[in-house]
Amino acid sequence: MTLHPKKNSKFEIGMKNYRRIVSNPQTIEMLILGHLTIPKTYFELSKLLRKGRSTIQSFYIPRLETKVLVKRIEKQNRAWLFQRTDKEFIPL
């Protein structure tokens, strides 16, 4: 099955613009901690790391909170702000 030439060219342009960065969780956690020199929200972290907000919110931040490397400090509008704790990150 082939696509219509116009649709095929749009599809090829879309695929060239698609970029997904796959890395291991420890690398992403180190990057998050590096960006948290000042408090940031889920949305700000997701833009910086080019990851989905829900991935940051449901996977990475809870892992860092469990390890006591990140804490919630206050709400900015309806979004939580996160800050690093003084505990040092030791990757496994």
Secondary structure, DSSP 8 states (H G I E B T S, - for coil): ----HHHHHHHHHHHHH-------HHHHHHHHHHHTTS-B-HHHHHHHHT--HHHIIIIIHHHHHHTTSEEEEEEETTEEEEEE-SS-----
